[in-house]
Amino acid sequence: MTLESIQKNYKNFVTHLECGLDGDTYEAGVVHGLSKAGRPLLVKYDLEAVKNSVSKADLLSRPVDMWRFRELLPVTKTENIVSLGETVTPLLNCPNLESEIGSAKGSILIKDEGRLPTGSFKARGIGMAVSMAKELGIKRIAMPTNGNAGAALSAYGTRAGIESYIFCPDDTPEINIRETTTQGGRVFRVNGLINDCGKIVGDNKEKMNWFDLSTLKEPYRIEGKKTMGLELAEQLGWQVPDAIFYPTGGGTGLIGMWKAFDELEKIGFIGSKRPKMIAVQAEGCAPIVKAYEDGVEHAPLWQNAHTMAAGIRVPIAVGDFLILRAVRESGGFAITVSDDAIEDARTLAGTSEGILLCPEGAATLAAYKKSLAEGRIGKNEQVVLFNCGNGVKYPMLDTSEYLDKDQPLNID
Ligand SMILES: *Cc1c(COP(=O)(O)O)cnc(C)c1O
């Protein structure tokens, strides 16, 4: 499926990299971590040249995967692409959910990222980062994870012939740990949270000769996650929705989509309209929401982080200011939901639409309902909710019933 795009050679339009905080520039084509200011580096392209080299119509003949946007991606040599089949994910309409909630017809769309390799949207970011690692000759990668990023690193690393060392909190969903080891990565359960795991990577990377693939500590995961925005705009006929609800941990996807929309406008594919970017966090771990409400640019470490939505249990984010900037510039907001609301939303999506959300995806539905109730979103606004992982990976409520084979069947 992806072979066609892999075999075709595309021009590369990367000009340089830029510090997201102070705009300092860095050379492309060499290994980078954070900027000198200790902040994420963003990849810059010659967008004028991209504009002259690709049209919307060109895309129609390309395979339906994330590599279809090659001119806006950093990989230079096609043979460096490490792919497990990063299919374009469906944008599901939700008529039953709309009538259940009382929203207008056509207002709710769920982007189901659970269809991607390794069962989550981490495949986009990690697939891109590992491809770039291969291109740059990196042999050993380490990262902290809440589960899905590690699973993706393990899979893509193995495929690329790159060793992976993965550190996760010891209460990471069991299935994530098992899938990760099964795909060849070395996994260490740590008696701490993701930031503690990140510290282990940071403190030992020199000694162990590890490349640090922590969220936003290298430049290319954003470029992979950016494809969500490119894809979404294309799926909506080169329009953007009124609002995007994004379950925010490190914020890679939110930052990436915001970058995607800017690049799409500069190459003339979309206009100046932007969706409200809505960062969704759990009540038990909401550093970005607090910073948003406090009107500040950085989000201090959240103490005693806890939530059933492991993917968004991120107490501190190195790209905090980029998330907050996108949220504010877009006219969006940041909002918390309780674990109970997450569980209710998962049941609601399952029983009304037959859509199995992961807890983080359910958090976006819970946040949408809460935003409607608070009047922050209108019933007629078109919203996209991100179901970022495959629901089957997570523990679920058991509401089955017992049946005795020796008794007559009695179902009312
Ligand atoms: C990683 C992850 C998130 C958070 O994504 P970011 O882009 O890092 O904010 C949300 N949900 C799931 C299931 C994840 O794996």
The ligand as a MOL file (V3000), in Angstrom:
LIG
                    3D

  0  0  0     0  0            999 V3000
M  V30 BEGIN CTAB
M  V30 COUNTS 15 15 0 0 0
M  V30 BEGIN ATOM
M  V30 1 C 0.4450 10.2690 23.6380 0
M  V30 2 C -0.9890 10.1890 23.7950 0
M  V30 3 C -1.7560 11.3370 24.0140 0
M  V30 4 C -1.1450 12.7100 24.1160 0
M  V30 5 O -0.6260 13.1420 22.8900 0
M  V30 6 P 0.3270 14.3970 22.7970 0
M  V30 7 O 0.3340 14.7800 21.3730 0
M  V30 8 O 1.6710 13.9880 23.3030 0
M  V30 9 O -0.2470 15.4680 23.6670 0
M  V30 10 C -3.1250 11.1810 24.1230 0
M  V30 11 N -3.7020 9.9850 24.0400 0
M  V30 12 C -3.0040 8.8530 23.8130 0
M  V30 13 C -3.7320 7.5630 23.7120 0
M  V30 14 C -1.6290 8.9190 23.6800 0
M  V30 15 O -0.9370 7.8000 23.4560 0
M  V30 END ATOM
M  V30 BEGIN BOND
M  V30 1 1 1 2
M  V30 2 1 2 3
M  V30 3 2 2 14
M  V30 4 1 3 4
M  V30 5 2 3 10
M  V30 6 1 4 5
M  V30 7 1 5 6
M  V30 8 2 6 7
M  V30 9 1 6 8
M  V30 10 1 6 9
M  V30 11 1 10 11
M  V30 12 2 11 12
M  V30 13 1 12 13
M  V30 14 1 12 14
M  V30 15 1 14 15
M  V30 END BOND
M  V30 END CTAB
M  END
